[in-house]
Amino acid sequence: MLVIVCYDVNTETREGRRRLRRVAKLCESVGQRVQKSVFECQVDRARFEALERDLVAEIKDGEDNLRFYRIAELKGYEVREHGCFRATDFDAPLIL
């Protein structure tokens, strides 16, 4: 499934800035950054649940915001891009 992960971490404190880095690293380990705090993650159900659990453990409920948009492949999805971002096709052959 395709999962869109969006977050907004309060960075007014040093601890908040550390939290932001940890959240970003977790997302980078699973998906592709499409905007500063938005990631596209192609994951199975088990990996999604692990990612959600790890991210929820990092954020601070009263200060941060975390959203997941799950898009099941069975229903199909379409992504329209405008501007300079070019997504990486992870299903295409990798050329080194």
MMTF fields as JSON, N, C-alpha, C and O atoms, coordinates in Angstrom:
{
  "mmtfVersion": "1.0.0",
  "mmtfProducer": "UNKNOWN",
  "numBonds": 383,
  "numAtoms": 384,
  "numGroups": 96,
  "numChains": 1,
  "numModels": 1,
  "chainsPerModel": [1],
  "groupsPerChain": [96],
  "chainIdList": ["A"],
  "bondAtomList": [4, 2, 8, 6, 12, 10, 16, 14, 20, 18, 24, 22, 28, 26, 32, 30, 36, 34, 40, 38, 44, 42, 48, 46, 52, 50, 56, 54, 60, 58, 64, 62, 68, 66, 72, 70, 76, 74, 80, 78, 84, 82, 88, 86, 92, 90, 96, 94, 100, 98, 104, 102, 108, 106, 112, 110, 116, 114, 120, 118, 124, 122, 128, 126, 132, 130, 136, 134, 140, 138, 144, 142, 148, 146, 152, 150, 156, 154, 160, 158, 164, 162, 168, 166, 172, 170, 176, 174, 180, 178, 184, 182, 188, 186, 192, 190, 196, 194, 200, 198, 204, 202, 208, 206, 212, 210, 216, 214, 220, 218, 224, 222, 228, 226, 232, 230, 236, 234, 240, 238, 244, 242, 248, 246, 252, 250, 256, 254, 260, 258, 264, 262, 268, 266, 272, 270, 276, 274, 280, 278, 284, 282, 288, 286, 292, 290, 296, 294, 300, 298, 304, 302, 308, 306, 312, 310, 316, 314, 320, 318, 324, 322, 328, 326, 332, 330, 336, 334, 340, 338, 344, 342, 348, 346, 352, 350, 356, 354, 360, 358, 364, 362, 368, 366, 372, 370, 376, 374, 380, 378],
  "bondOrderList": [1, 1, 1, 1, 1, 1, 1, 1, 1, 1, 1, 1, 1, 1, 1, 1, 1, 1, 1, 1, 1, 1, 1, 1, 1, 1, 1, 1, 1, 1, 1, 1, 1, 1, 1, 1, 1, 1, 1, 1, 1, 1, 1, 1, 1, 1, 1, 1, 1, 1, 1, 1, 1, 1, 1, 1, 1, 1, 1, 1, 1, 1, 1, 1, 1, 1, 1, 1, 1, 1, 1, 1, 1, 1, 1, 1, 1, 1, 1, 1, 1, 1, 1, 1, 1, 1, 1, 1, 1, 1, 1, 1, 1, 1, 1],
  "groupList": [{"groupName": "MET", "atomNameList": ["N", "CA", "C", "O"], "elementList": ["N", "C", "C", "O"], "formalChargeList": [0, 0, 0, 0], "bondAtomList": [1, 0, 2, 1, 3, 2], "bondOrderList": [1, 1, 2], "singleLetterCode": "M", "chemCompType": "L-PEPTIDE LINKING"}, {"groupName": "LEU", "atomNameList": ["N", "CA", "C", "O"], "elementList": ["N", "C", "C", "O"], "formalChargeList": [0, 0, 0, 0], "bondAtomList": [1, 0, 2, 1, 3, 2], "bondOrderList": [1, 1, 2], "singleLetterCode": "L", "chemCompType": "L-PEPTIDE LINKING"}, {"groupName": "VAL", "atomNameList": ["N", "CA", "C", "O"], "elementList": ["N", "C", "C", "O"], "formalChargeList": [0, 0, 0, 0], "bondAtomList": [1, 0, 2, 1, 3, 2], "bondOrderList": [1, 1, 2], "singleLetterCode": "V", "chemCompType": "L-PEPTIDE LINKING"}, {"groupName": "ILE", "atomNameList": ["N", "CA", "C", "O"], "elementList": ["N", "C", "C", "O"], "formalChargeList": [0, 0, 0, 0], "bondAtomList": [1, 0, 2, 1, 3, 2], "bondOrderList": [1, 1, 2], "singleLetterCode": "I", "chemCompType": "L-PEPTIDE LINKING"}, {"groupName": "CYS", "atomNameList": ["N", "CA", "C", "O"], "elementList": ["N", "C", "C", "O"], "formalChargeList": [0, 0, 0, 0], "bondAtomList": [1, 0, 2, 1, 3, 2], "bondOrderList": [1, 1, 2], "singleLetterCode": "C", "chemCompType": "L-PEPTIDE LINKING"}, {"groupName": "TYR", "atomNameList": ["N", "CA", "C", "O"], "elementList": ["N", "C", "C", "O"], "formalChargeList": [0, 0, 0, 0], "bondAtomList": [1, 0, 2, 1, 3, 2], "bondOrderList": [1, 1, 2], "singleLetterCode": "Y", "chemCompType": "L-PEPTIDE LINKING"}, {"groupName": "ASP", "atomNameList": ["N", "CA", "C", "O"], "elementList": ["N", "C", "C", "O"], "formalChargeList": [0, 0, 0, 0], "bondAtomList": [1, 0, 2, 1, 3, 2], "bondOrderList": [1, 1, 2], "singleLetterCode": "D", "chemCompType": "L-PEPTIDE LINKING"}, {"groupName": "ASN", "atomNameList": ["N", "CA", "C", "O"], "elementList": ["N", "C", "C", "O"], "formalChargeList": [0, 0, 0, 0], "bondAtomList": [1, 0, 2, 1, 3, 2], "bondOrderList": [1, 1, 2], "singleLetterCode": "N", "chemCompType": "L-PEPTIDE LINKING"}, {"groupName": "THR", "atomNameList": ["N", "CA", "C", "O"], "elementList": ["N", "C", "C", "O"], "formalChargeList": [0, 0, 0, 0], "bondAtomList": [1, 0, 2, 1, 3, 2], "bondOrderList": [1, 1, 2], "singleLetterCode": "T", "chemCompType": "L-PEPTIDE LINKING"}, {"groupName": "GLU", "atomNameList": ["N", "CA", "C", "O"], "elementList": ["N", "C", "C", "O"], "formalChargeList": [0, 0, 0, 0], "bondAtomList": [1, 0, 2, 1, 3, 2], "bondOrderList": [1, 1, 2], "singleLetterCode": "E", "chemCompType": "L-PEPTIDE LINKING"}, {"groupName": "ARG", "atomNameList": ["N", "CA", "C", "O"], "elementList": ["N", "C", "C", "O"], "formalChargeList": [0, 0, 0, 0], "bondAtomList": [1, 0, 2, 1, 3, 2], "bondOrderList": [1, 1, 2], "singleLetterCode": "R", "chemCompType": "L-PEPTIDE LINKING"}, {"groupName": "GLY", "atomNameList": ["N", "CA", "C", "O"], "elementList": ["N", "C", "C", "O"], "formalChargeList": [0, 0, 0, 0], "bondAtomList": [1, 0, 2, 1, 3, 2], "bondOrderList": [1, 1, 2], "singleLetterCode": "G", "chemCompType": "PEPTIDE LINKING"}, {"groupName": "ALA", "atomNameList": ["N", "CA", "C", "O"], "elementList": ["N", "C", "C", "O"], "formalChargeList": [0, 0, 0, 0], "bondAtomList": [1, 0, 2, 1, 3, 2], "bondOrderList": [1, 1, 2], "singleLetterCode": "A", "chemCompType": "L-PEPTIDE LINKING"}, {"groupName": "LYS", "atomNameList": ["N", "CA", "C", "O"], "elementList": ["N", "C", "C", "O"], "formalChargeList": [0, 0, 0, 0], "bondAtomList": [1, 0, 2, 1, 3, 2], "bondOrderList": [1, 1, 2], "singleLetterCode": "K", "chemCompType": "L-PEPTIDE LINKING"}, {"groupName": "SER", "atomNameList": ["N", "CA", "C", "O"], "elementList": ["N", "C", "C", "O"], "formalChargeList": [0, 0, 0, 0], "bondAtomList": [1, 0, 2, 1, 3, 2], "bondOrderList": [1, 1, 2], "singleLetterCode": "S", "chemCompType": "L-PEPTIDE LINKING"}, {"groupName": "GLN", "atomNameList": ["N", "CA", "C", "O"], "elementList": ["N", "C", "C", "O"], "formalChargeList": [0, 0, 0, 0], "bondAtomList": [1, 0, 2, 1, 3, 2], "bondOrderList": [1, 1, 2], "singleLetterCode": "Q", "chemCompType": "L-PEPTIDE LINKING"}, {"groupName": "PHE", "atomNameList": ["N", "CA", "C", "O"], "elementList": ["N", "C", "C", "O"], "formalChargeList": [0, 0, 0, 0], "bondAtomList": [1, 0, 2, 1, 3, 2], "bondOrderList": [1, 1, 2], "singleLetterCode": "F", "chemCompType": "L-PEPTIDE LINKING"}, {"groupName": "HIS", "atomNameList": ["N", "CA", "C", "O"], "elementList": ["N", "C", "C", "O"], "formalChargeList": [0, 0, 0, 0], "bondAtomList": [1, 0, 2, 1, 3, 2], "bondOrderList": [1, 1, 2], "singleLetterCode": "H", "chemCompType": "L-PEPTIDE LINKING"}, {"groupName": "PRO", "atomNameList": ["N", "CA", "C", "O"], "elementList": ["N", "C", "C", "O"], "formalChargeList": [0, 0, 0, 0], "bondAtomList": [1, 0, 2, 1, 3, 2], "bondOrderList": [1, 1, 2], "singleLetterCode": "P", "chemCompType": "L-PEPTIDE LINKING"}],
  "groupTypeList": [0, 1, 2, 3, 2, 4, 5, 6, 2, 7, 8, 9, 8, 10, 9, 11, 10, 10, 10, 1, 10, 10, 2, 12, 13, 1, 4, 9, 14, 2, 11, 15, 10, 2, 15, 13, 14, 2, 16, 9, 4, 15, 2, 6, 10, 12, 10, 16, 9, 12, 1, 9, 10, 6, 1, 2, 12, 9, 3, 13, 6, 11, 9, 6, 7, 1, 10, 16, 5, 10, 3, 12, 9, 1, 13, 11, 5, 9, 2, 10, 9, 17, 11, 4, 16, 10, 12, 8, 6, 16, 6, 12, 18, 1, 3, 1],
  "groupIdList": [1, 2, 3, 4, 5, 6, 7, 8, 9, 10, 11, 12, 13, 14, 15, 16, 17, 18, 19, 20, 21, 22, 23, 24, 25, 26, 27, 28, 29, 30, 31, 32, 33, 34, 35, 36, 37, 38, 39, 40, 41, 42, 43, 44, 45, 46, 47, 48, 49, 50, 51, 52, 53, 54, 55, 56, 57, 58, 59, 60, 61, 62, 63, 64, 65, 66, 67, 68, 69, 70, 71, 72, 73, 74, 75, 76, 77, 78, 79, 80, 81, 82, 83, 84, 85, 86, 87, 88, 89, 90, 91, 92, 93, 94, 95, 96],
  "secStructList": [7, 3, 3, 3, 3, 3, 3, 3, 7, 7, 7, 1, 1, 2, 2, 2, 2, 2, 2, 2, 2, 2, 2, 2, 2, 2, 2, 2, 6, 6, 1, 3, 3, 3, 3, 6, 6, 3, 3, 3, 3, 3, 7, 7, 2, 2, 2, 2, 2, 2, 2, 2, 2, 2, 2, 2, 2, 2, 1, 7, 6, 6, 6, 7, 3, 3, 3, 3, 3, 3, 3, 7, 6, 6, 6, 7, 7, 7, 7, 7, 7, 7, 1, 1, 7, 7, 7, 7, 7, 6, 6, 1, 7, 7, 7, 7],
  "xCoordList": [0.838, 0.0, 0.881, 2.019, 0.333, 1.012, 0.532, -0.672, 1.468, 1.131, 1.791, 2.988, 0.996, 1.518, 1.651, 0.677, 2.851, 3.102, 3.385, 4.27, 2.639, 2.819, 3.011, 2.349, 3.906, 4.113, 4.436, 4.929, 4.142, 4.483, 4.983, 4.201, 6.268, 6.881, 7.251, 7.873, 6.873, 7.182, 8.698, 9.26, 9.346, 10.806, 11.245, 12.358, 10.398, 10.747, 11.801, 12.489, 11.925, 12.914, 13.97, 13.776, 15.074, 16.155, 15.66, 15.982, 14.871, 14.329, 13.38, 13.335, 12.625, 11.735, 12.501, 12.081, 13.624, 14.45, 15.04, 15.156, 15.411, 15.905, 14.796, 15.023, 13.6, 12.447, 12.181, 11.9, 12.268, 12.058, 13.067, 12.691, 14.334, 15.357, 15.079, 15.247, 14.654, 14.367, 13.166, 13.184, 12.134, 10.956, 11.342, 10.938, 12.115, 12.535, 13.377, 13.193, 14.291, 15.133, 14.311, 14.572, 13.321, 12.449, 11.712, 11.624, 11.194, 10.482, 11.42, 11.052, 12.62, 13.596, 14.007, 14.357, 13.966, 14.366, 13.329, 13.619, 12.127, 11.043, 10.552, 10.148, 10.588, 9.964, 10.796, 11.994, 10.128, 10.758, 10.161, 8.942, 11.04, 10.571, 10.046, 10.721, 8.824, 8.254, 8.094, 7.995, 8.069, 8.133, 8.84, 9.168, 9.079, 9.897, 9.389, 10.196, 8.095, 7.577, 6.506, 5.562, 6.662, 5.726, 6.528, 7.449, 6.158, 6.846, 5.852, 4.736, 6.262, 5.511, 6.223, 7.426, 5.494, 6.073, 5.305, 4.092, 5.996, 5.394, 5.703, 6.834, 4.712, 4.944, 3.844, 2.755, 4.159, 3.111, 2.491, 2.941, 1.473, 0.734, 1.621, 1.535, 2.463, 3.33, 4.31, 4.529, 4.9, 5.865, 5.157, 5.712, 3.931, 3.166, 2.896, 3.084, 2.459, 2.157, 3.399, 3.322, 4.542, 5.802, 6.188, 6.602, 6.053, 6.374, 5.469, 5.938, 4.183, 3.243, 3.585, 3.591, 3.866, 4.216, 5.478, 5.522, 6.505, 7.762, 7.579, 8.146, 6.796, 6.593, 5.737, 6.015, 4.714, 3.863, 4.687, 4.453, 5.64, 6.501, 7.421, 7.839, 7.744, 8.659, 7.977, 8.573, 6.747, 6.118, 5.615, 5.449, 5.377, 4.835, 3.388, 3.127, 2.453, 1.02, 0.539, -0.184, 0.909, 0.401, 1.027, 0.535, 2.109, 2.841, 2.954, 3.062, 2.933, 3.209, 1.958, 0.958, 2.037, 0.945, 1.513, 2.544, 0.847, 1.294, 0.075, -0.931, 0.161, -0.962, -0.485, 0.614, -1.33, -1.074, -2.262, -3.416, -1.969, -3.001, -2.667, -1.671, -3.495, -3.263, -4.065, -5.258, -3.399, -4.052, -3.851, -2.752, -4.914, -4.821, -4.655, -5.303, -3.787, -3.539, -4.739, -4.901, -5.582, -6.753, -7.704, -8.359, -7.781, -8.664, -7.998, -8.672, -6.706, -5.983, -5.758, -6.517, -4.736, -4.473, -3.744, -3.127, -3.83, -3.192, -2.469, -3.009, -1.259, -0.496, -0.242, 0.295, -0.617, -0.348, 0.715, 0.595, 1.743, 2.84, 2.876, 2.612, 3.206, 3.394, 4.625, 4.819, 5.442, 6.635, 7.879, 7.906, 8.914, 10.234, 10.532, 11.546, 9.712, 10.018, 9.839, 8.847, 10.793, 10.693, 10.837, 11.88, 9.806, 9.801, 10.736, 10.979, 11.249, 12.057, 11.138, 10.299, 11.29, 10.502, 11.252, 12.217, 10.823, 11.523, 11.294, 11.994, 10.314, 10.07, 10.896, 10.986, 11.494, 12.325, 13.69, 14.095, 14.408, 15.761, 16.689, 16.62, 17.553, 18.512, 19.804, 20.385, 20.25, 21.47, 22.508, 22.287, 23.624, 24.697, 25.797, 26.777],
  "yCoordList": [-1.182, 0.0, 1.244, 1.227, 2.296, 3.583, 4.319, 4.433, 4.82, 5.579, 6.948, 7.059, 7.976, 9.336, 9.686, 9.615, 10.061, 10.435, 11.934, 12.42, 12.655, 14.098, 14.384, 13.788, 15.286, 15.625, 17.097, 17.759, 17.578, 18.937, 18.839, 18.596, 19.024, 18.897, 20.282, 21.066, 20.58, 21.866, 21.951, 21.143, 22.915, 23.041, 24.263, 24.755, 24.753, 25.925, 25.613, 26.512, 24.343, 23.948, 23.043, 22.507, 22.89, 22.014, 20.569, 19.858, 20.153, 18.792, 18.588, 17.504, 19.628, 19.56, 19.406, 18.66, 20.109, 19.987, 18.577, 18.035, 17.99, 16.605, 15.635, 14.692, 15.889, 15.055, 15.12, 14.1, 16.309, 16.485, 15.662, 15.002, 15.689, 14.911, 13.414, 12.687, 12.954, 11.523, 11.1, 10.034, 11.925, 11.624, 11.58, 10.665, 12.554, 12.593, 11.368, 10.787, 10.971, 9.8, 8.526, 7.675, 8.39, 7.215, 7.186, 6.138, 8.322, 8.377, 8.128, 7.432, 8.686, 8.486, 7.019, 6.567, 6.282, 4.875, 4.005, 2.869, 4.533, 3.734, 4.293, 3.538, 5.61, 6.21, 7.267, 7.411, 7.996, 9.036, 10.383, 10.554, 11.336, 12.68, 13.36, 13.392, 13.905, 14.635, 16.117, 16.938, 16.458, 17.83, 17.79, 16.71, 18.939, 18.964, 18.034, 17.387, 17.943, 17.065, 16.119, 15.77, 15.709, 14.78, 13.688, 13.966, 12.438, 11.285, 10.348, 10.172, 9.739, 8.666, 7.373, 7.242, 6.425, 5.153, 4.007, 3.895, 3.165, 1.97, 0.825, 0.342, 0.382, -0.583, -1.642, -1.448, -2.76, -3.739, -3.397, -2.476, -4.133, -3.818, -3.884, -3.014, -4.902, -5.062, -3.895, -3.375, -3.484, -2.375, -1.066, -0.219, -0.901, 0.303, 0.378, 1.425, -0.728, -0.736, -0.458, 0.237, -0.993, -0.731, 0.744, 1.36, 1.307, 2.72, 3.602, 4.534, 3.314, 4.108, 4.032, 5.052, 2.843, 2.664, 3.458, 4.13, 3.378, 4.084, 5.6, 6.306, 6.097, 7.546, 8.076, 9.148, 7.342, 7.763, 7.819, 8.678, 6.917, 6.918, 8.137, 8.561, 8.708, 9.855, 11.196, 12.086, 11.35, 12.667, 12.96, 12.058, 14.23, 14.672, 15.094, 16.042, 14.378, 14.563, 16.009, 16.444, 16.745, 18.096, 19.139, 20.265, 18.791, 19.787, 19.454, 20.361, 18.185, 17.766, 17.209, 16.916, 17.07, 16.508, 15.484, 15.72, 14.349, 13.268, 12.71, 12.395, 12.587, 12.085, 11.006, 11.081, 10.0, 8.923, 8.845, 8.834, 8.793, 8.588, 7.274, 7.184, 6.25, 4.949, 4.871, 5.175, 4.462, 4.337, 2.896, 2.506, 2.123, 0.714, 0.581, 1.288, -0.326, -0.534, -1.144, -0.977, -1.85, -2.475, -1.432, -1.677, -0.285, 0.774, 1.618, 2.363, 1.505, 2.298, 3.707, 4.204, 4.327, 5.704, 6.403, 5.776, 7.683, 8.506, 9.639, 10.251, 9.909, 11.016, 11.991, 11.611, 13.213, 14.248, 15.173, 15.657, 15.415, 16.283, 17.544, 17.518, 18.636, 19.912, 20.556, 20.476, 21.179, 21.83, 20.999, 20.159, 21.232, 20.681, 19.327, 18.723, 18.817, 17.547, 16.384, 16.32, 15.48, 14.28, 13.081, 12.897, 12.27, 11.104, 10.026, 9.935, 9.224, 8.076, 6.882, 6.6, 6.184, 4.977, 3.791, 3.315, 3.309, 2.23, 0.876, -0.087, 0.788, -0.463, -0.571, -1.65, 0.516, 0.513, -0.102, -0.166, -0.556, -1.107, -0.056, 1.125, -0.507, 0.378, 0.364, -0.699, 1.518, 1.635, 2.368, 3.502, 1.724, 2.33, 2.873, 3.416],
  "zCoordList": [0.0, 0.0, 0.0, 0.469, -0.527, -0.489, 0.746, 0.978, 1.541, 2.745, 2.638, 2.372, 2.849, 2.904, 4.384, 5.133, 4.8, 6.188, 6.223, 5.519, 7.037, 7.204, 8.683, 9.533, 8.977, 10.384, 10.543, 9.629, 11.73, 12.117, 13.55, 14.47, 13.739, 15.057, 15.564, 14.847, 16.788, 17.398, 17.629, 18.368, 17.006, 17.092, 17.89, 17.7, 18.77, 19.573, 20.629, 21.114, 20.982, 21.99, 21.353, 20.262, 22.051, 21.58, 21.471, 20.519, 22.466, 22.46, 21.275, 20.694, 20.921, 19.769, 18.465, 17.58, 18.342, 17.137, 17.022, 15.923, 18.16, 18.162, 17.752, 16.994, 18.268, 17.923, 16.42, 15.79, 15.854, 14.42, 13.622, 12.652, 14.011, 13.301, 13.393, 12.414, 14.572, 14.737, 13.89, 13.275, 13.857, 13.04, 11.566, 10.849, 11.111, 9.707, 9.352, 8.282, 10.224, 9.947, 9.854, 9.003, 10.723, 10.647, 9.305, 8.665, 8.889, 7.608, 6.431, 5.485, 6.478, 5.406, 5.275, 4.184, 6.375, 6.334, 5.635, 5.257, 5.464, 4.884, 3.554, 2.67, 3.413, 2.243, 1.572, 1.819, 0.722, -0.091, 0.292, 0.316, 0.593, 0.95, -0.31, -1.339, -0.216, -1.346, -1.03, -1.942, 0.241, 0.714, 2.054, 2.546, 2.65, 3.874, 4.96, 5.627, 5.159, 6.209, 5.675, 6.384, 4.422, 3.784, 3.086, 2.319, 3.367, 2.788, 2.127, 2.616, 0.999, 0.371, 0.725, 0.502, 1.269, 1.693, 1.05, 1.229, 0.311, -0.27, 0.689, 0.723, 1.47, 2.543, 2.569, 2.029, 3.21, 3.484, 4.838, 5.521, 5.212, 6.441, 7.691, 8.558, 7.785, 8.957, 9.07, 10.164, 7.952, 7.972, 8.308, 9.008, 7.808, 8.135, 9.635, 10.256, 10.205, 11.643, 12.477, 13.489, 12.062, 12.773, 12.654, 13.636, 11.459, 11.255, 12.098, 12.751, 12.085, 12.873, 14.364, 15.052, 14.853, 16.269, 16.623, 17.653, 15.761, 16.016, 15.994, 16.827, 15.05, 14.948, 16.095, 16.631, 16.468, 17.585, 18.867, 19.717, 19.01, 20.199, 20.227, 21.304, 19.068, 18.992, 19.241, 19.848, 18.785, 18.877, 20.283, 21.104, 20.537, 21.816, 21.563, 20.823, 22.186, 21.905, 21.964, 21.068, 22.967, 23.144, 22.242, 22.173, 21.545, 20.754, 19.27, 18.444, 18.921, 17.547, 16.875, 17.53, 15.558, 14.774, 13.817, 13.187, 13.704, 12.83, 12.114, 12.75, 10.78, 9.989, 9.034, 8.484, 8.847, 7.891, 6.938, 7.367, 5.655, 4.637, 3.95, 3.232, 4.165, 3.549, 2.262, 2.241, 1.191, -0.101, -0.567, -0.962, -0.515, -0.883, -2.392, -3.164, -2.801, -4.231, -4.934, -6.143, -4.192, -4.802, -5.375, -6.388, -4.738, -5.199, -6.282, -6.994, -6.403, -7.38, -6.861, -6.029, -7.347, -6.956, -8.084, -8.945, -8.053, -9.063, -8.35, -7.429, -8.78, -8.235, -9.375, -10.415, -9.184, -10.186, -9.626, -8.501, -10.4, -9.965, -10.809, -12.012, -10.159, -10.848, -10.238, -9.025, -11.029, -10.506, -10.749, -11.649, -9.945, -10.239, -9.602, -9.953, -8.694, -8.035, -9.008, -9.733, -9.017, -9.836, -8.922, -8.294, -8.841, -7.95, -8.48, -9.683, -7.581, -7.932, -8.119, -7.264, -9.229, -9.484, -8.903, -9.502, -7.747, -7.059, -7.718, -7.406, -8.633, -9.336, -10.61, -11.195, -11.046, -12.252, -11.957, -10.796, -12.988, -12.76, -12.159, -12.5, -11.266, -10.623, -11.436, -11.659, -11.874, -12.665, -11.833, -11.409, -11.605, -10.808, -11.678, -11.167]
}
